[in-house]
Amino acid sequence: MESSLVDLLGLESELHSESRNTGHETSSLTSEYLSHLSTLSLSSVESEENQKLAQSSHSVLLALQALSTRSYKSVIQSSEALSTLGATLSSVDKDTKQLQETLPKLEEAGQRFSQAYSKSTDNALLHRRRRAMLLARNADRLSDILDLPSLLSTAVSSSTSVSSGAGSTASASGTSGYASALDLYAHIKRIHHLYPNSGVISSVAIQAEAAMQQLTTNIITHLRSPNLKLAGAMRMIGWLRRLAPELDDKPSGGRPGAPEGGYGALFLVCRLANLNSLLDALQPLRELADQEGDANEAKDDSEKSRSRTNDSLWSSGQHTERYLKRYLEIFREQSFAILSMYRSIFPASSSDGLQSAMADKPATTSANTTSMESQTPERDPLQPILSPLSSFSLHLVELLMTTLRAYLPQVRDRSARDSLLTQVLYCAGSLGRLGGDFSLLLASLDSGGEGGEGQEKGEQQHGPYTELVLKHRALAGRLDVLASGLAGRAR
């Protein structure tokens, strides 16, 4: 029936063309509708079918209008895209062919890159990149290392400024500053030992050495300070042992060094400089004593033609007495402090230093010539080096004796001279507690003849200085006997 209707209406060619253009779905719809028409009666087709078709057409029209109102932008864009779709597809096809031709070249370039910059090969660019990455990872550590010289300089300067202040708090702060500086320096030396070929570490080590030189200068300056105490001196010597280990004498060539190394000599030199500065502060009194001595010489020259009495000889010397009294006070205090500090800081070497010094000193007098001849005629040049305390004590005694020989004859008052000599004997006694008694050397003051001109008949055999030493020793012996007797009774 359907085919007869198609033939009757002459729609066969149109159905074939629609199926080619719009697809099989449209032709199937047409076939279904024709089948539906074949089932209807002629009256229904003539009366109802036209009305149904008009309603369907109107509803489709309304739907198309609503669709166009709602989606006109999308429709326009789709239309534009559809118009350029052909050109786009042709361009994509062309680019796809070019990509297919280029892929082998890209693969070859990738292989060359992987071979050139492989981790197993040595490449300068990779080496620089590794160094840059290593620097980026260790930037904080490197910054801390570069800050070490500034931290060290700050510790040195702060300890110097704090140590220059007064009070125990300032001393404790200065001590902690020195300890921090030494710890930083030890850390820098350890890093430099681990990385000796690093230029950055070498520059940091050089800056640290400069700061340590400043710290060493500060410590030596403090060793020369007048108010140095034993505890501070021991700390400073300990710091110097860490700062300047080269001063520690080591055995070389079979010749053992001094037990205290060069630190003992440095300590004695610094304290001697302090002693000289204190004695130089007496320059005004020394000038007055020199002027008094020149005046006495001029007076003695004018009285050579007249007979001189004891009163004229011992009638002046007040300025010299003041100078010598102050000189002896400073010398006794400082010399005892120096030797006692040295024996406390270097106990291993000080036990033999003063003994060897006092054993060598009588060798210069004629009384002990025979004892020196009985000793070994030749000394082994490779014997251990003696402690610097042996020669330092002799230098102190020689310094005092030179001053006494120069200025003591100018004191013409006998009581004043006896008082000064008693003070000298007290100084000798205080040093004698440390093994440096030089009271016997006072007899050499009589060799100049200055004191012999006013001697009495009972003093012809000994000079006045010798007599005073003998009296002092006799008195000391009596006191010892009395003390021993009292001790025996107490038992």
Contacts in CASP RR format, 6 or more apart in sequence:
PFRMAT RR
TARGET T0000
AUTHOR 0000-0000-0000
METHOD contacts of the structure
MODEL  1
MESSLVDLLGLESELHSESRNTGHETSSLTSEYLSHLSTLSLSSVESEEN
QKLAQSSHSVLLALQALSTRSYKSVIQSSEALSTLGATLSSVDKDTKQLQ
ETLPKLEEAGQRFSQAYSKSTDNALLHRRRRAMLLARNADRLSDILDLPS
LLSTAVSSSTSVSSGAGSTASASGTSGYASALDLYAHIKRIHHLYPNSGV
ISSVAIQAEAAMQQLTTNIITHLRSPNLKLAGAMRMIGWLRRLAPELDDK
PSGGRPGAPEGGYGALFLVCRLANLNSLLDALQPLRELADQEGDANEAKD
DSEKSRSRTNDSLWSSGQHTERYLKRYLEIFREQSFAILSMYRSIFPASS
SDGLQSAMADKPATTSANTTSMESQTPERDPLQPILSPLSSFSLHLVELL
MTTLRAYLPQVRDRSARDSLLTQVLYCAGSLGRLGGDFSLLLASLDSGGE
GGEGQEKGEQQHGPYTELVLKHRALAGRLDVLASGLAGRAR
1 35 0 8 1.000
1 38 0 8 1.000
2 31 0 8 1.000
2 34 0 8 1.000
2 35 0 8 1.000
2 38 0 8 1.000
5 34 0 8 1.000
5 37 0 8 1.000
5 38 0 8 1.000
6 12 0 8 1.000
6 15 0 8 1.000
6 34 0 8 1.000
11 30 0 8 1.000
15 27 0 8 1.000
15 30 0 8 1.000
15 31 0 8 1.000
18 26 0 8 1.000
18 27 0 8 1.000
18 30 0 8 1.000
19 26 0 8 1.000
19 27 0 8 1.000
37 45 0 8 1.000
37 49 0 8 1.000
40 49 0 8 1.000
68 75 0 8 1.000
115 121 0 8 1.000
116 123 0 8 1.000
117 123 0 8 1.000
117 125 0 8 1.000
117 126 0 8 1.000
119 126 0 8 1.000
135 142 0 8 1.000
142 200 0 8 1.000
145 191 0 8 1.000
145 200 0 8 1.000
145 201 0 8 1.000
145 204 0 8 1.000
146 200 0 8 1.000
146 204 0 8 1.000
148 184 0 8 1.000
148 187 0 8 1.000
148 188 0 8 1.000
148 204 0 8 1.000
148 208 0 8 1.000
149 204 0 8 1.000
149 207 0 8 1.000
149 208 0 8 1.000
149 211 0 8 1.000
151 184 0 8 1.000
152 181 0 8 1.000
152 184 0 8 1.000
152 185 0 8 1.000
152 188 0 8 1.000
152 207 0 8 1.000
152 208 0 8 1.000
152 211 0 8 1.000
152 212 0 8 1.000
153 207 0 8 1.000
153 211 0 8 1.000
153 214 0 8 1.000
155 177 0 8 1.000
155 180 0 8 1.000
155 181 0 8 1.000
155 184 0 8 1.000
156 181 0 8 1.000
156 211 0 8 1.000
156 214 0 8 1.000
156 215 0 8 1.000
156 218 0 8 1.000
158 174 0 8 1.000
158 177 0 8 1.000
159 173 0 8 1.000
159 174 0 8 1.000
159 175 0 8 1.000
159 176 0 8 1.000
159 177 0 8 1.000
159 178 0 8 1.000
159 180 0 8 1.000
159 181 0 8 1.000
159 215 0 8 1.000
159 218 0 8 1.000
160 218 0 8 1.000
162 170 0 8 1.000
162 173 0 8 1.000
162 174 0 8 1.000
162 177 0 8 1.000
163 170 0 8 1.000
163 171 0 8 1.000
163 174 0 8 1.000
163 218 0 8 1.000
163 222 0 8 1.000
164 170 0 8 1.000
171 232 0 8 1.000
175 235 0 8 1.000
178 215 0 8 1.000
178 219 0 8 1.000
178 235 0 8 1.000
178 239 0 8 1.000
181 211 0 8 1.000
181 212 0 8 1.000
181 215 0 8 1.000
182 239 0 8 1.000
182 242 0 8 1.000
182 243 0 8 1.000
184 208 0 8 1.000
185 208 0 8 1.000
185 211 0 8 1.000
185 212 0 8 1.000
185 243 0 8 1.000
186 242 0 8 1.000
188 204 0 8 1.000
188 205 0 8 1.000
188 208 0 8 1.000
189 205 0 8 1.000
189 208 0 8 1.000
191 201 0 8 1.000
191 204 0 8 1.000
192 201 0 8 1.000
192 202 0 8 1.000
192 204 0 8 1.000
192 205 0 8 1.000
195 201 0 8 1.000
196 202 0 8 1.000
212 243 0 8 1.000
215 243 0 8 1.000
216 240 0 8 1.000
216 243 0 8 1.000
216 244 0 8 1.000
219 236 0 8 1.000
219 239 0 8 1.000
219 240 0 8 1.000
219 243 0 8 1.000
220 266 0 8 1.000
220 270 0 8 1.000
222 228 0 8 1.000
222 236 0 8 1.000
223 233 0 8 1.000
223 236 0 8 1.000
223 266 0 8 1.000
223 267 0 8 1.000
223 270 0 8 1.000
223 271 0 8 1.000
224 270 0 8 1.000
224 271 0 8 1.000
224 273 0 8 1.000
224 274 0 8 1.000
224 277 0 8 1.000
225 274 0 8 1.000
226 274 0 8 1.000
226 277 0 8 1.000
226 278 0 8 1.000
228 271 0 8 1.000
228 274 0 8 1.000
228 341 0 8 1.000
230 340 0 8 1.000
230 341 0 8 1.000
230 344 0 8 1.000
230 345 0 8 1.000
233 267 0 8 1.000
233 341 0 8 1.000
233 345 0 8 1.000
234 344 0 8 1.000
234 345 0 8 1.000
237 263 0 8 1.000
237 264 0 8 1.000
237 267 0 8 1.000
237 345 0 8 1.000
240 247 0 8 1.000
240 263 0 8 1.000
240 266 0 8 1.000
241 247 0 8 1.000
241 248 0 8 1.000
241 263 0 8 1.000
247 261 0 8 1.000
247 262 0 8 1.000
247 263 0 8 1.000
247 266 0 8 1.000
248 261 0 8 1.000
248 262 0 8 1.000
248 263 0 8 1.000
249 257 0 8 1.000
249 258 0 8 1.000
249 261 0 8 1.000
249 262 0 8 1.000
249 385 0 8 1.000
250 257 0 8 1.000
251 257 0 8 1.000
254 382 0 8 1.000
255 382 0 8 1.000
255 384 0 8 1.000
255 385 0 8 1.000
256 384 0 8 1.000
256 385 0 8 1.000
257 384 0 8 1.000
257 385 0 8 1.000
258 264 0 8 1.000
258 349 0 8 1.000
258 384 0 8 1.000
258 385 0 8 1.000
258 386 0 8 1.000
258 387 0 8 1.000
258 388 0 8 1.000
259 346 0 8 1.000
259 348 0 8 1.000
259 349 0 8 1.000
259 387 0 8 1.000
260 346 0 8 1.000
260 348 0 8 1.000
260 349 0 8 1.000
260 387 0 8 1.000
262 388 0 8 1.000
263 346 0 8 1.000
264 342 0 8 1.000
264 345 0 8 1.000
264 346 0 8 1.000
264 349 0 8 1.000
264 387 0 8 1.000
264 388 0 8 1.000
264 389 0 8 1.000
265 388 0 8 1.000
267 341 0 8 1.000
267 342 0 8 1.000
267 345 0 8 1.000
268 338 0 8 1.000
268 342 0 8 1.000
268 388 0 8 1.000
268 389 0 8 1.000
268 392 0 8 1.000
271 334 0 8 1.000
271 337 0 8 1.000
271 338 0 8 1.000
271 341 0 8 1.000
272 338 0 8 1.000
272 392 0 8 1.000
272 395 0 8 1.000
274 334 0 8 1.000
275 330 0 8 1.000
275 331 0 8 1.000
275 334 0 8 1.000
275 335 0 8 1.000
275 338 0 8 1.000
278 330 0 8 1.000
278 334 0 8 1.000
279 327 0 8 1.000
279 330 0 8 1.000
279 331 0 8 1.000
282 323 0 8 1.000
282 326 0 8 1.000
282 327 0 8 1.000
282 330 0 8 1.000
285 319 0 8 1.000
285 322 0 8 1.000
285 323 0 8 1.000
285 326 0 8 1.000
286 323 0 8 1.000
288 319 0 8 1.000
288 322 0 8 1.000
288 323 0 8 1.000
289 317 0 8 1.000
289 319 0 8 1.000
289 320 0 8 1.000
289 322 0 8 1.000
289 323 0 8 1.000
289 324 0 8 1.000
289 407 0 8 1.000
289 410 0 8 1.000
291 319 0 8 1.000
292 316 0 8 1.000
292 317 0 8 1.000
292 318 0 8 1.000
292 319 0 8 1.000
292 320 0 8 1.000
292 410 0 8 1.000
293 317 0 8 1.000
293 320 0 8 1.000
293 410 0 8 1.000
295 316 0 8 1.000
296 316 0 8 1.000
296 317 0 8 1.000
296 410 0 8 1.000
296 412 0 8 1.000
303 312 0 8 1.000
310 454 0 8 1.000
313 412 0 8 1.000
313 453 0 8 1.000
313 454 0 8 1.000
314 412 0 8 1.000
314 413 0 8 1.000
314 414 0 8 1.000
315 412 0 8 1.000
315 413 0 8 1.000
316 410 0 8 1.000
316 412 0 8 1.000
316 413 0 8 1.000
317 410 0 8 1.000
317 411 0 8 1.000
317 412 0 8 1.000
317 413 0 8 1.000
317 416 0 8 1.000
320 407 0 8 1.000
320 408 0 8 1.000
320 410 0 8 1.000
320 411 0 8 1.000
321 411 0 8 1.000
321 413 0 8 1.000
321 416 0 8 1.000
321 420 0 8 1.000
323 407 0 8 1.000
324 403 0 8 1.000
324 404 0 8 1.000
324 407 0 8 1.000
324 408 0 8 1.000
324 411 0 8 1.000
324 420 0 8 1.000
325 419 0 8 1.000
325 420 0 8 1.000
325 423 0 8 1.000
327 403 0 8 1.000
328 420 0 8 1.000
328 423 0 8 1.000
328 424 0 8 1.000
328 427 0 8 1.000
329 423 0 8 1.000
331 396 0 8 1.000
331 399 0 8 1.000
331 400 0 8 1.000
331 427 0 8 1.000
332 423 0 8 1.000
332 426 0 8 1.000
332 427 0 8 1.000
332 430 0 8 1.000
335 396 0 8 1.000
335 427 0 8 1.000
335 430 0 8 1.000
335 431 0 8 1.000
336 430 0 8 1.000
336 431 0 8 1.000
336 434 0 8 1.000
338 392 0 8 1.000
338 396 0 8 1.000
339 354 0 8 1.000
339 389 0 8 1.000
339 393 0 8 1.000
339 431 0 8 1.000
339 434 0 8 1.000
339 436 0 8 1.000
340 434 0 8 1.000
342 350 0 8 1.000
342 389 0 8 1.000
343 350 0 8 1.000
343 351 0 8 1.000
343 434 0 8 1.000
346 387 0 8 1.000
346 389 0 8 1.000
349 387 0 8 1.000
349 389 0 8 1.000
350 387 0 8 1.000
350 389 0 8 1.000
352 386 0 8 1.000
352 387 0 8 1.000
352 390 0 8 1.000
353 386 0 8 1.000
353 387 0 8 1.000
353 389 0 8 1.000
353 390 0 8 1.000
353 393 0 8 1.000
354 389 0 8 1.000
354 390 0 8 1.000
354 393 0 8 1.000
354 434 0 8 1.000
354 435 0 8 1.000
354 436 0 8 1.000
355 435 0 8 1.000
356 386 0 8 1.000
356 387 0 8 1.000
356 390 0 8 1.000
357 389 0 8 1.000
357 390 0 8 1.000
357 391 0 8 1.000
357 393 0 8 1.000
357 394 0 8 1.000
357 436 0 8 1.000
358 393 0 8 1.000
358 435 0 8 1.000
358 436 0 8 1.000
358 437 0 8 1.000
360 390 0 8 1.000
360 394 0 8 1.000
361 394 0 8 1.000
361 397 0 8 1.000
361 438 0 8 1.000
361 441 0 8 1.000
362 368 0 8 1.000
362 371 0 8 1.000
362 440 0 8 1.000
363 369 0 8 1.000
363 372 0 8 1.000
393 431 0 8 1.000
393 436 0 8 1.000
396 431 0 8 1.000
397 436 0 8 1.000
397 438 0 8 1.000
397 441 0 8 1.000
400 424 0 8 1.000
400 427 0 8 1.000
400 438 0 8 1.000
401 438 0 8 1.000
401 441 0 8 1.000
401 444 0 8 1.000
401 445 0 8 1.000
404 424 0 8 1.000
404 445 0 8 1.000
405 445 0 8 1.000
408 417 0 8 1.000
408 420 0 8 1.000
408 421 0 8 1.000
408 445 0 8 1.000
409 450 0 8 1.000
409 451 0 8 1.000
411 417 0 8 1.000
411 420 0 8 1.000
414 464 0 8 1.000
417 464 0 8 1.000
418 468 0 8 1.000
421 442 0 8 1.000
421 465 0 8 1.000
421 468 0 8 1.000
421 469 0 8 1.000
422 468 0 8 1.000
422 472 0 8 1.000
424 442 0 8 1.000
425 439 0 8 1.000
425 442 0 8 1.000
425 468 0 8 1.000
425 469 0 8 1.000
425 472 0 8 1.000
428 436 0 8 1.000
428 437 0 8 1.000
428 438 0 8 1.000
428 439 0 8 1.000
428 442 0 8 1.000
429 437 0 8 1.000
429 439 0 8 1.000
431 437 0 8 1.000
431 438 0 8 1.000
439 469 0 8 1.000
439 472 0 8 1.000
439 473 0 8 1.000
440 469 0 8 1.000
442 465 0 8 1.000
442 466 0 8 1.000
442 468 0 8 1.000
442 469 0 8 1.000
443 465 0 8 1.000
443 466 0 8 1.000
443 469 0 8 1.000
445 465 0 8 1.000
446 452 0 8 1.000
446 462 0 8 1.000
446 463 0 8 1.000
446 464 0 8 1.000
446 465 0 8 1.000
446 466 0 8 1.000
451 463 0 8 1.000
451 464 0 8 1.000
452 459 0 8 1.000
452 463 0 8 1.000
452 464 0 8 1.000
455 463 0 8 1.000
455 464 0 8 1.000
459 467 0 8 1.000
462 470 0 8 1.000
END
